[in-house]
Amino acid sequence: MSPDSLTPGSVRSAAEVNEEIRALWRRTGGTLSAEERAEYELLVVEWAAAIRGAVVKAA
């Protein structure tokens, strides 16, 4: 996943992003290459944003 694929304003749910993170780990067998590590880091940032968005909406 490239940074360009994260379109500002388009937010997936935390559950969707979490599933993608889990799929990445399954696909790689738990060992990430540098490129996969970068993808993982972007997903974690997206997941955190989704969590923050869910908390704000619930408030």
C-alpha angles and dihedrals in degrees: 000000000000125000087247090065090066101084113197110247095021106104125180120203119267088245092056093049092044090054090052090051090051091048090052091053092047092048093051098041090237097300116103127203118217090265092048090047089055089050090049092051092051090049092051090052090049091047091051091050090050091050091050090049092051091050092049092049091050093051 
